[in-house]
Amino acid sequence: MPIDPTLPYDRENVFAKILRGEIPCNKVYEDEWALAFHDIAPQAPVHILVVPKGEWVSWDDFSARAEPEEIAGFIRAVGHVAREQGLVDPGYRLLANVGRHGGQEVPHLHVHLFGGAPLGRMIAAS
């Protein structure tokens, strides 16, 4: 069920538990700012989640309150993972869902990194 990004951070969300090592993940990258791991229900040949290590509910929360070095570190981690996975050429897609209308299901900021095949239209034509 999509969440409200204005709610306080929930320390029991699944990504918080993964960051604390309480739930295992198939890690592809980690640094002081972010953890990246394969999605357990991939929607493309490559589907990696990149999660910042801070307690951020959504992209809106993160962009409004995080320190500049944390924002830069997270964005660099996303780019590093894309390059490390060989996705820059021929291309990839980033997706960050925010709130109920955006389809956000976990109340911890995360970016989906999709690649490995042509991905089609970003949003289906209505």
C-alpha positions in Angstrom: 0.0 0.0 0.0 1.5 3.4 -0.9 2.6 5.5 2.0 2.4 9.2 3.0 5.8 10.8 2.7 5.0 13.4 5.3 4.8 10.8 8.1 7.7 10.5 10.5 10.5 8.0 9.7 9.6 4.4 10.6 12.8 2.6 11.9 11.1 -0.7 11.4 10.7 -0.4 7.7 12.3 -3.2 5.6 15.1 -1.0 4.3 16.0 0.2 7.8 16.2 -3.5 8.8 18.4 -4.3 5.7 20.7 -1.4 6.6 21.1 -2.7 10.1 21.8 -6.2 8.9 18.7 -7.7 10.3 17.5 -8.8 6.8 19.9 -10.1 4.3 20.3 -8.6 0.8 22.2 -9.4 -2.4 24.6 -6.4 -2.1 26.2 -4.9 -5.1 27.8 -1.8 -3.6 28.2 0.0 -0.3 29.9 3.1 0.9 29.4 5.6 3.8 26.3 7.1 2.1 24.4 4.3 0.5 23.8 0.6 0.1 22.8 -0.9 -3.3 21.3 -4.4 -3.7 19.3 -6.5 -6.2 15.5 -6.2 -5.9 13.9 -9.4 -4.8 11.1 -9.0 -7.4 13.0 -7.6 -10.4 11.0 -5.7 -13.1 13.9 -5.7 -15.6 17.0 -7.8 -16.3 18.9 -5.5 -14.0 16.9 -4.1 -11.1 18.9 -2.6 -8.3 17.7 -0.6 -5.3 20.0 2.2 -4.0 19.2 3.2 -0.5 20.7 6.1 1.5 22.0 5.2 4.9 20.2 8.1 6.6 16.7 8.1 7.9 14.9 9.7 5.0 11.2 9.0 4.1 11.3 10.2 0.5 13.1 12.2 -2.1 11.2 15.2 -0.9 12.3 14.7 2.7 15.9 14.0 1.6 16.2 17.0 -0.7 14.8 19.4 1.9 16.7 18.3 5.0 19.8 16.3 4.1 23.3 17.9 4.3 24.9 18.7 1.0 27.6 16.1 1.4 25.0 13.4 2.0 23.0 14.4 -1.1 26.2 14.4 -3.2 27.4 11.1 -1.7 24.1 9.4 -2.5 23.8 10.7 -6.0 27.4 9.6 -6.7 26.7 6.2 -5.3 23.8 5.8 -7.7 26.0 6.8 -10.6 28.8 4.5 -9.4 26.4 1.5 -9.4 25.1 2.3 -12.9 28.7 2.5 -14.2 29.8 -0.6 -12.3 26.9 -2.6 -13.7 27.8 -1.5 -17.3 24.5 0.4 -17.8 25.6 3.8 -19.0 25.8 2.5 -22.6 23.2 1.5 -23.9 21.3 3.3 -21.0 19.2 2.8 -17.9 16.3 4.3 -16.0 16.1 5.7 -12.5 12.9 5.8 -10.5 12.1 7.2 -7.1 8.5 6.9 -6.1 7.2 9.5 -3.7 3.9 9.2 -1.8 0.6 7.6 -2.5 0.1 8.9 -6.1 3.8 8.0 -6.9 3.3 4.5 -5.6 5.8 4.6 -2.8 5.5 1.4 -0.7 8.4 1.6 1.7 8.8 4.7 3.8 12.6 5.0 3.2 14.0 6.9 0.2 15.2 4.5 -2.4 16.0 4.7 -6.1 15.2 1.9 -8.5 17.9 1.4 -11.1 16.6 -0.5 -14.2 18.5 -1.7 -17.2 19.8 -4.6 -19.3 17.1 -4.4 -22.0 15.0 -1.7 -23.7 12.5 -0.4 -21.1 9.8 1.0 -23.3 7.7 4.0 -22.4 8.2 5.6 -19.0 4.4 5.8 -18.3 1.9 3.8 -20.3 -0.2 5.8 -22.8 -3.8 6.2 -21.6 
